[in-house]
Amino acid sequence: YSPAFQVKENKEKERLEKRLLDELYKIFMDSDSFYYSLTYDLTNTVQRQGALG
Protein backbone atom coordinates (compact mmCIF):
# COMPACT_ATOMS: atom_id res chain seq x y z
CA TYR A 1 0.00 0.00 0.00
CA SER A 2 1.12 3.53 -0.66
CA PRO A 3 1.81 5.88 2.28
CA ALA A 4 -1.07 8.13 1.16
CA PHE A 5 -3.47 5.17 1.24
CA GLN A 6 -2.32 4.21 4.74
CA VAL A 7 -2.79 7.78 6.00
CA LYS A 8 -6.32 7.88 4.54
CA GLU A 9 -7.12 4.47 6.04
CA ASN A 10 -5.83 5.57 9.47
CA LYS A 11 -7.93 8.74 9.35
CA GLU A 12 -11.03 6.71 8.48
CA LYS A 13 -10.34 4.33 11.37
CA GLU A 14 -9.88 7.26 13.76
CA ARG A 15 -13.14 8.82 12.53
CA LEU A 16 -15.00 5.54 13.04
CA GLU A 17 -13.51 5.08 16.51
CA LYS A 18 -14.52 8.61 17.52
CA ARG A 19 -18.04 8.07 16.17
CA LEU A 20 -18.41 4.81 18.10
CA LEU A 21 -17.11 6.37 21.31
CA ASP A 22 -19.49 9.31 20.88
CA GLU A 23 -22.44 6.93 20.41
CA LEU A 24 -21.47 4.85 23.45
CA TYR A 25 -21.11 8.02 25.50
CA LYS A 26 -24.63 9.10 24.47
CA ILE A 27 -26.08 5.68 25.32
CA PHE A 28 -24.53 5.62 28.78
CA MET A 29 -25.28 9.25 29.57
CA ASP A 30 -28.94 8.85 28.54
CA SER A 31 -29.31 5.78 30.75
CA ASP A 32 -30.58 6.13 34.30
CA SER A 33 -29.15 2.77 35.31
CA PHE A 34 -25.49 2.85 34.32
CA TYR A 35 -22.97 2.87 37.14
CA TYR A 36 -19.18 2.68 37.05
CA SER A 37 -16.58 2.33 39.77
CA LEU A 38 -12.81 2.05 39.55
CA THR A 39 -12.52 0.60 43.05
CA TYR A 40 -15.68 -1.41 43.71
CA ASP A 41 -17.15 -4.50 42.03
CA LEU A 42 -20.67 -3.30 41.30
CA THR A 43 -21.65 -6.26 39.11
CA ASN A 44 -21.38 -8.94 41.77
CA THR A 45 -22.93 -6.72 44.43
CA VAL A 46 -26.01 -5.99 42.30
CA GLN A 47 -26.34 -9.66 41.30
CA ARG A 48 -26.18 -10.74 44.95
CA GLN A 49 -28.79 -8.17 45.96
CA GLY A 50 -31.06 -9.39 43.15
CA ALA A 51 -30.67 -12.99 44.27
CA LEU A 52 -31.55 -12.08 47.86
CA GLY A 53 -34.58 -9.99 47.17
C-alpha positions, -999 to 999 in steps of 0.1 A, spaced: 0 0 0 11 35 -7 18 59 23 -11 81 12 -35 52 12 -23 42 47 -28 78 60 -63 79 45 -71 45 60 -58 56 95 -79 87 94 -110 67 85 -103 43 114 -99 73 138 -131 88 125 -150 55 130 -135 51 165 -145 86 175 -180 81 162 -184 48 181 -171 64 213 -195 93 209 -224 69 204 -215 48 235 -211 80 255 -246 91 245 -261 57 253 -245 56 288 -253 93 296 -289 89 285 -293 58 307 -306 61 343 -292 28 353 -255 29 343 -230 29 371 -192 27 371 -166 23 398 -128 21 395 -125 6 430 -157 -14 437 -172 -45 420 -207 -33 413 -217 -63 391 -214 -89 418 -229 -67 444 -260 -60 423 -263 -97 413 -262 -107 449 -288 -82 460 -311 -94 431 -307 -130 443 -316 -121 479 -346 -100 472 
